[in-house]
Amino acid sequence: MATSSIRRQMKNIVNNYSEAEIKVREATSNDPWGPSSSLMTEIADLTYNVVAFSEIMSMVWKRLNDHGKNWRHVYKALTLLDYLIKTGSERVAQQCRENIFAIQTLKDFQYIDRDGKDQGINVREKSKQLVALLKDEERLKAERAQALKTKERMAQVATGMGSNQITFGRGSSQPNLSTSYSEQEYGKAGGSPASYHGCE
């Protein structure tokens, strides 16, 4: 397990972060790869829960306020925000419009890494795109409608694949319920970070 991942887990425990906050921290980490679409989808779904919504947005704003060598926190927070605006609760876009200045200020984000590469350009471009989206009500509605269609289509494909796999060779259209996973196998312990990784 990477050192950064272990350090993040320790901070999650020490700061007693909620499941939603942990997911946002994972999606906006300093790791050199972007957040997975499955993780962003989980976070987007959580934005429909009032408590989780405020936890998610609070953590996103915190990440957006980072700077310097933590430029990935900022860039990934903008990437996540873009996804949440399109696929999460409408309250995400509403809160972003109310705090648009916080996103606009990132158009001036600066960070040159040790190799002399301008890493700030990604943040500057992403913030410009987000501000433009938030200011264009019609485009935002269209993007949300498109995202919803895509989500429904993906759900249908997943359901179709699932039923095809289950019925293959059985000659029945009824799902085999005995193949579902038990709570013991997939962690009854809920949101405790330690429960996901045994006793590490």
MODELLER restraints for C-alpha pairs under 7 A, 6 or more apart:
rsr = mdl.restraints
at = mdl.atoms
rsr.add(forms.Gaussian(group=physical.xy_distance, feature=features.Distance(at['CA:9:A'], at['CA:193:A']), mean=6.94, stdev=0.5))
rsr.add(forms.Gaussian(group=physical.xy_distance, feature=features.Distance(at['CA:12:A'], at['CA:22:A']), mean=6.50, stdev=0.5))
rsr.add(forms.Gaussian(group=physical.xy_distance, feature=features.Distance(at['CA:13:A'], at['CA:193:A']), mean=6.90, stdev=0.5))
rsr.add(forms.Gaussian(group=physical.xy_distance, feature=features.Distance(at['CA:19:A'], at['CA:191:A']), mean=5.34, stdev=0.5))
rsr.add(forms.Gaussian(group=physical.xy_distance, feature=features.Distance(at['CA:20:A'], at['CA:43:A']), mean=6.88, stdev=0.5))
rsr.add(forms.Gaussian(group=physical.xy_distance, feature=features.Distance(at['CA:20:A'], at['CA:52:A']), mean=5.85, stdev=0.5))
rsr.add(forms.Gaussian(group=physical.xy_distance, feature=features.Distance(at['CA:20:A'], at['CA:55:A']), mean=6.56, stdev=0.5))
rsr.add(forms.Gaussian(group=physical.xy_distance, feature=features.Distance(at['CA:20:A'], at['CA:56:A']), mean=5.98, stdev=0.5))
rsr.add(forms.Gaussian(group=physical.xy_distance, feature=features.Distance(at['CA:21:A'], at['CA:55:A']), mean=5.98, stdev=0.5))
rsr.add(forms.Gaussian(group=physical.xy_distance, feature=features.Distance(at['CA:21:A'], at['CA:56:A']), mean=5.72, stdev=0.5))
rsr.add(forms.Gaussian(group=physical.xy_distance, feature=features.Distance(at['CA:21:A'], at['CA:59:A']), mean=6.29, stdev=0.5))
rsr.add(forms.Gaussian(group=physical.xy_distance, feature=features.Distance(at['CA:23:A'], at['CA:43:A']), mean=6.82, stdev=0.5))
rsr.add(forms.Gaussian(group=physical.xy_distance, feature=features.Distance(at['CA:24:A'], at['CA:56:A']), mean=6.45, stdev=0.5))
rsr.add(forms.Gaussian(group=physical.xy_distance, feature=features.Distance(at['CA:24:A'], at['CA:59:A']), mean=6.76, stdev=0.5))
rsr.add(forms.Gaussian(group=physical.xy_distance, feature=features.Distance(at['CA:27:A'], at['CA:35:A']), mean=4.62, stdev=0.5))
rsr.add(forms.Gaussian(group=physical.xy_distance, feature=features.Distance(at['CA:27:A'], at['CA:39:A']), mean=6.86, stdev=0.5))
rsr.add(forms.Gaussian(group=physical.xy_distance, feature=features.Distance(at['CA:28:A'], at['CA:35:A']), mean=6.79, stdev=0.5))
rsr.add(forms.Gaussian(group=physical.xy_distance, feature=features.Distance(at['CA:28:A'], at['CA:73:A']), mean=5.04, stdev=0.5))
rsr.add(forms.Gaussian(group=physical.xy_distance, feature=features.Distance(at['CA:28:A'], at['CA:76:A']), mean=4.85, stdev=0.5))
rsr.add(forms.Gaussian(group=physical.xy_distance, feature=features.Distance(at['CA:28:A'], at['CA:77:A']), mean=5.50, stdev=0.5))
rsr.add(forms.Gaussian(group=physical.xy_distance, feature=features.Distance(at['CA:29:A'], at['CA:72:A']), mean=6.98, stdev=0.5))
rsr.add(forms.Gaussian(group=physical.xy_distance, feature=features.Distance(at['CA:29:A'], at['CA:73:A']), mean=5.73, stdev=0.5))
rsr.add(forms.Gaussian(group=physical.xy_distance, feature=features.Distance(at['CA:30:A'], at['CA:70:A']), mean=6.55, stdev=0.5))
rsr.add(forms.Gaussian(group=physical.xy_distance, feature=features.Distance(at['CA:30:A'], at['CA:72:A']), mean=5.32, stdev=0.5))
rsr.add(forms.Gaussian(group=physical.xy_distance, feature=features.Distance(at['CA:30:A'], at['CA:73:A']), mean=5.91, stdev=0.5))
rsr.add(forms.Gaussian(group=physical.xy_distance, feature=features.Distance(at['CA:34:A'], at['CA:76:A']), mean=6.73, stdev=0.5))
rsr.add(forms.Gaussian(group=physical.xy_distance, feature=features.Distance(at['CA:40:A'], at['CA:80:A']), mean=6.58, stdev=0.5))
rsr.add(forms.Gaussian(group=physical.xy_distance, feature=features.Distance(at['CA:44:A'], at['CA:84:A']), mean=5.33, stdev=0.5))
rsr.add(forms.Gaussian(group=physical.xy_distance, feature=features.Distance(at['CA:44:A'], at['CA:87:A']), mean=6.16, stdev=0.5))
rsr.add(forms.Gaussian(group=physical.xy_distance, feature=features.Distance(at['CA:44:A'], at['CA:88:A']), mean=4.32, stdev=0.5))
rsr.add(forms.Gaussian(group=physical.xy_distance, feature=features.Distance(at['CA:45:A'], at['CA:88:A']), mean=6.18, stdev=0.5))
rsr.add(forms.Gaussian(group=physical.xy_distance, feature=features.Distance(at['CA:46:A'], at['CA:52:A']), mean=5.90, stdev=0.5))
rsr.add(forms.Gaussian(group=physical.xy_distance, feature=features.Distance(at['CA:46:A'], at['CA:53:A']), mean=6.54, stdev=0.5))
rsr.add(forms.Gaussian(group=physical.xy_distance, feature=features.Distance(at['CA:47:A'], at['CA:53:A']), mean=4.31, stdev=0.5))
rsr.add(forms.Gaussian(group=physical.xy_distance, feature=features.Distance(at['CA:47:A'], at['CA:88:A']), mean=5.81, stdev=0.5))
rsr.add(forms.Gaussian(group=physical.xy_distance, feature=features.Distance(at['CA:47:A'], at['CA:89:A']), mean=5.47, stdev=0.5))
rsr.add(forms.Gaussian(group=physical.xy_distance, feature=features.Distance(at['CA:48:A'], at['CA:89:A']), mean=5.33, stdev=0.5))
rsr.add(forms.Gaussian(group=physical.xy_distance, feature=features.Distance(at['CA:60:A'], at['CA:77:A']), mean=5.79, stdev=0.5))
rsr.add(forms.Gaussian(group=physical.xy_distance, feature=features.Distance(at['CA:63:A'], at['CA:73:A']), mean=5.50, stdev=0.5))
rsr.add(forms.Gaussian(group=physical.xy_distance, feature=features.Distance(at['CA:63:A'], at['CA:74:A']), mean=5.64, stdev=0.5))
rsr.add(forms.Gaussian(group=physical.xy_distance, feature=features.Distance(at['CA:63:A'], at['CA:77:A']), mean=6.16, stdev=0.5))
rsr.add(forms.Gaussian(group=physical.xy_distance, feature=features.Distance(at['CA:64:A'], at['CA:73:A']), mean=6.93, stdev=0.5))
rsr.add(forms.Gaussian(group=physical.xy_distance, feature=features.Distance(at['CA:64:A'], at['CA:74:A']), mean=4.63, stdev=0.5))
rsr.add(forms.Gaussian(group=physical.xy_distance, feature=features.Distance(at['CA:64:A'], at['CA:77:A']), mean=6.07, stdev=0.5))
rsr.add(forms.Gaussian(group=physical.xy_distance, feature=features.Distance(at['CA:66:A'], at['CA:73:A']), mean=6.70, stdev=0.5))
rsr.add(forms.Gaussian(group=physical.xy_distance, feature=features.Distance(at['CA:66:A'], at['CA:74:A']), mean=6.13, stdev=0.5))
rsr.add(forms.Gaussian(group=physical.xy_distance, feature=features.Distance(at['CA:68:A'], at['CA:111:A']), mean=5.57, stdev=0.5))
rsr.add(forms.Gaussian(group=physical.xy_distance, feature=features.Distance(at['CA:74:A'], at['CA:123:A']), mean=6.88, stdev=0.5))
rsr.add(forms.Gaussian(group=physical.xy_distance, feature=features.Distance(at['CA:75:A'], at['CA:122:A']), mean=6.83, stdev=0.5))
rsr.add(forms.Gaussian(group=physical.xy_distance, feature=features.Distance(at['CA:75:A'], at['CA:123:A']), mean=5.07, stdev=0.5))
rsr.add(forms.Gaussian(group=physical.xy_distance, feature=features.Distance(at['CA:78:A'], at['CA:126:A']), mean=6.62, stdev=0.5))
rsr.add(forms.Gaussian(group=physical.xy_distance, feature=features.Distance(at['CA:78:A'], at['CA:127:A']), mean=6.86, stdev=0.5))
rsr.add(forms.Gaussian(group=physical.xy_distance, feature=features.Distance(at['CA:82:A'], at['CA:130:A']), mean=6.53, stdev=0.5))
rsr.add(forms.Gaussian(group=physical.xy_distance, feature=features.Distance(at['CA:84:A'], at['CA:92:A']), mean=6.63, stdev=0.5))
rsr.add(forms.Gaussian(group=physical.xy_distance, feature=features.Distance(at['CA:85:A'], at['CA:92:A']), mean=5.61, stdev=0.5))
rsr.add(forms.Gaussian(group=physical.xy_distance, feature=features.Distance(at['CA:85:A'], at['CA:93:A']), mean=5.09, stdev=0.5))
rsr.add(forms.Gaussian(group=physical.xy_distance, feature=features.Distance(at['CA:86:A'], at['CA:143:A']), mean=6.07, stdev=0.5))
rsr.add(forms.Gaussian(group=physical.xy_distance, feature=features.Distance(at['CA:86:A'], at['CA:144:A']), mean=4.66, stdev=0.5))
rsr.add(forms.Gaussian(group=physical.xy_distance, feature=features.Distance(at['CA:86:A'], at['CA:147:A']), mean=6.30, stdev=0.5))
rsr.add(forms.Gaussian(group=physical.xy_distance, feature=features.Distance(at['CA:87:A'], at['CA:144:A']), mean=6.18, stdev=0.5))
rsr.add(forms.Gaussian(group=physical.xy_distance, feature=features.Distance(at['CA:87:A'], at['CA:147:A']), mean=5.98, stdev=0.5))
rsr.add(forms.Gaussian(group=physical.xy_distance, feature=features.Distance(at['CA:87:A'], at['CA:148:A']), mean=6.76, stdev=0.5))
rsr.add(forms.Gaussian(group=physical.xy_distance, feature=features.Distance(at['CA:93:A'], at['CA:134:A']), mean=6.99, stdev=0.5))
rsr.add(forms.Gaussian(group=physical.xy_distance, feature=features.Distance(at['CA:97:A'], at['CA:134:A']), mean=6.34, stdev=0.5))
rsr.add(forms.Gaussian(group=physical.xy_distance, feature=features.Distance(at['CA:100:A'], at['CA:131:A']), mean=7.00, stdev=0.5))
rsr.add(forms.Gaussian(group=physical.xy_distance, feature=features.Distance(at['CA:103:A'], at['CA:127:A']), mean=5.85, stdev=0.5))
rsr.add(forms.Gaussian(group=physical.xy_distance, feature=features.Distance(at['CA:103:A'], at['CA:131:A']), mean=6.88, stdev=0.5))
rsr.add(forms.Gaussian(group=physical.xy_distance, feature=features.Distance(at['CA:104:A'], at['CA:127:A']), mean=6.40, stdev=0.5))
rsr.add(forms.Gaussian(group=physical.xy_distance, feature=features.Distance(at['CA:104:A'], at['CA:131:A']), mean=6.51, stdev=0.5))
rsr.add(forms.Gaussian(group=physical.xy_distance, feature=features.Distance(at['CA:106:A'], at['CA:123:A']), mean=6.75, stdev=0.5))
rsr.add(forms.Gaussian(group=physical.xy_distance, feature=features.Distance(at['CA:106:A'], at['CA:124:A']), mean=5.83, stdev=0.5))
rsr.add(forms.Gaussian(group=physical.xy_distance, feature=features.Distance(at['CA:106:A'], at['CA:127:A']), mean=5.96, stdev=0.5))
rsr.add(forms.Gaussian(group=physical.xy_distance, feature=features.Distance(at['CA:107:A'], at['CA:124:A']), mean=4.28, stdev=0.5))
rsr.add(forms.Gaussian(group=physical.xy_distance, feature=features.Distance(at['CA:107:A'], at['CA:127:A']), mean=5.81, stdev=0.5))
rsr.add(forms.Gaussian(group=physical.xy_distance, feature=features.Distance(at['CA:107:A'], at['CA:128:A']), mean=6.18, stdev=0.5))
rsr.add(forms.Gaussian(group=physical.xy_distance, feature=features.Distance(at['CA:108:A'], at['CA:124:A']), mean=6.26, stdev=0.5))
rsr.add(forms.Gaussian(group=physical.xy_distance, feature=features.Distance(at['CA:109:A'], at['CA:120:A']), mean=5.59, stdev=0.5))
rsr.add(forms.Gaussian(group=physical.xy_distance, feature=features.Distance(at['CA:109:A'], at['CA:123:A']), mean=6.58, stdev=0.5))
rsr.add(forms.Gaussian(group=physical.xy_distance, feature=features.Distance(at['CA:109:A'], at['CA:124:A']), mean=5.89, stdev=0.5))
rsr.add(forms.Gaussian(group=physical.xy_distance, feature=features.Distance(at['CA:110:A'], at['CA:120:A']), mean=4.73, stdev=0.5))
rsr.add(forms.Gaussian(group=physical.xy_distance, feature=features.Distance(at['CA:111:A'], at['CA:118:A']), mean=6.02, stdev=0.5))
rsr.add(forms.Gaussian(group=physical.xy_distance, feature=features.Distance(at['CA:111:A'], at['CA:119:A']), mean=5.58, stdev=0.5))
rsr.add(forms.Gaussian(group=physical.xy_distance, feature=features.Distance(at['CA:111:A'], at['CA:120:A']), mean=4.78, stdev=0.5))
rsr.add(forms.Gaussian(group=physical.xy_distance, feature=features.Distance(at['CA:112:A'], at['CA:118:A']), mean=4.47, stdev=0.5))
rsr.add(forms.Gaussian(group=physical.xy_distance, feature=features.Distance(at['CA:112:A'], at['CA:119:A']), mean=5.76, stdev=0.5))
rsr.add(forms.Gaussian(group=physical.xy_distance, feature=features.Distance(at['CA:112:A'], at['CA:120:A']), mean=6.89, stdev=0.5))
rsr.add(forms.Gaussian(group=physical.xy_distance, feature=features.Distance(at['CA:113:A'], at['CA:119:A']), mean=6.62, stdev=0.5))
rsr.add(forms.Gaussian(group=physical.xy_distance, feature=features.Distance(at['CA:133:A'], at['CA:139:A']), mean=6.72, stdev=0.5))
rsr.add(forms.Gaussian(group=physical.xy_distance, feature=features.Distance(at['CA:133:A'], at['CA:140:A']), mean=6.00, stdev=0.5))
rsr.add(forms.Gaussian(group=physical.xy_distance, feature=features.Distance(at['CA:134:A'], at['CA:140:A']), mean=6.78, stdev=0.5))
rsr.add(forms.Gaussian(group=physical.xy_distance, feature=features.Distance(at['CA:163:A'], at['CA:175:A']), mean=6.78, stdev=0.5))
rsr.add(forms.Gaussian(group=physical.xy_distance, feature=features.Distance(at['CA:166:A'], at['CA:175:A']), mean=5.97, stdev=0.5))
rsr.add(forms.Gaussian(group=physical.xy_distance, feature=features.Distance(at['CA:166:A'], at['CA:176:A']), mean=6.55, stdev=0.5))
rsr.add(forms.Gaussian(group=physical.xy_distance, feature=features.Distance(at['CA:167:A'], at['CA:173:A']), mean=5.66, stdev=0.5))
rsr.add(forms.Gaussian(group=physical.xy_distance, feature=features.Distance(at['CA:187:A'], at['CA:195:A']), mean=6.76, stdev=0.5))
rsr.add(forms.Gaussian(group=physical.xy_distance, feature=features.Distance(at['CA:189:A'], at['CA:195:A']), mean=5.97, stdev=0.5))
